[in-house]
Amino acid sequence: MLVSDVSPEHLQQTNILVVEDNALLARMAVEVLRRAGFTVENATNGLEALEAINAAALQGKAVDLVLMDLDMPVMDGLQATEKLRESEKFSTLPIIALTAYDESEKMEELNQAGFSDFIAKPFRAQDLVEKIISWASTLPKKTEKRETVSETQAPNTQSLDRHVPESVKTDTQEDDLENRLKTIPDLDVSSGLARIGGGTDLYLKILNRFRQGYRTLADDLGKALEGGHSKDAARIAHSMNGLSGSIGAERLHQAAIALEATIRQGQNLPSMSSALVLEFIEAQKSLVANCDRFFEKHGYSDDFAEDEFEETEEKTGAPVKDPLSVLFIVEEIRTLINEDFIAAQDHAKTLLQRLEGQELERQAKQLFRQIDEFDLENAAETIDLLANALDVLASGR
């Protein structure tokens, strides 16, 4: 099914939630879907997705479709989908898995969790849009009138000029810029452009964020491997697997696939001196260096189009320390909120202090505010979300 087969009004009135912890991958998916005409928001993990979906339902602005990554911190996509399916009101919500795995390996698990469909990363923009449209076409039409797409969602192509020096502007026409980009070694630019579906301007912004945001990747991987943190190491490889494939960095993509597969086998973690790790790091560092040289040669500033990525960049904080003891505090709040409100407030403050600088700090702040404002209905929902996330962390699932 094509975009032309569905009315622009129906596309615009379809609320999509993209759940992806990698800011660049989230940006690509959001941009592709907005350009197709959908209304799109994003969350960075499963817990945030549950909060956003429940909040939208309470406000009468239901999320119509969810694009859900599987591997995320705090709460992954499988756990979030299972929680959503426990509620009757979300039993038919279309939830499409974003997966970097071969579908035959994951289909049974995805079906059991309650996913409606899947799309493999790295995806082509056209394939993603067609997949979403095929599901959006099954949704009932809404009568609510909204602002036009051109006013609320049209991509800001003018922002490109503000970051390109005058001496370069006359040479940055689409074809000319694509030819320049093709001089960067280890990049299949044509493949990358087909996957992001956003033209050379968006591709250039993504490359800039890649080179700036992943300079410490080798150090991060080293800490995870040397500390025996297999989940963190797998998440680093998984994130680079999806991202490198999406931009057409085939050498890095293959290295990430091999490293992630080895880590997930559950045997001994590879050492920093292993051939797999060395190839992954060399491919990543080489690509960053090549992108640096391109940006320096053609005069692009370091802050090139940084404002375009603000809404998808979020810090998740450090892992929760001793999640079982934190879960005990949450359960105490659950009991006290109906028996001793002052004590519940004190425990909420303690919870906030315990989670300072950690993954669930934002949710702890939200709970503290809800209790302080005597918003007990929403506080109960936040307690459920926190308890579920902490239970998952404590059990290591």
Buried (B, 14 or more C-beta within 10 A) or exposed (E): BEBEEBEBBBBBBBBBBBBBBBBBBBBBBBBBBBBBBBBBBBBBBBBBBBBBBBEBBEEEEBBBBBBBBBBBBBBBBBBBBBBBBEEEEBEEBBBBBBBBBEEEEBBEBBEEBBBBBBBBBBBBBBBBBBBBBBBBEEBEEBEEEEEEBEEEBEBEEEEBEEBBEEEBEEEBEEEEBBEBBEEBEBBBBEBBBBBBBBBBBBBBBBBBBBBBBBEEBBEBBBBBBEEEBBBBBBBBBBBBBBBBBBBBBBBBBBBBBBBBBBBBEEEEBBEEEBEBBBBBBBBBBBBBEBBBBBBEEBEBEEEBBBEBBEEBBBEBBEBBEEBEEBBEBBBBBBEBBEEEEEBBBEBBBBBBEBBEEBBBBBBBBBBBBBBEEEBBEBBBBBBBBBBBBBBBBBEEE
